[in-house]
Amino acid sequence: MKATKEQLIDFLERAVLIPVENHYQATDIIRRKIRGTRMRLKKKPGVRLA
């Protein structure tokens, strides 16, 4: 399966990051880590998500 970086980021947003972030038991630490993950994924031009 071939996917672009943008497609992988969109998938992670919909399938993982948003549901976890909005979970009723998610703590501030979890939300902070999710924000950090988003920043890292969107910043680095050569990110590999293998």
Helices and strands as residue ranges (DSSP letters): H 5-12, I 13-17, H 18-21, H 28-43
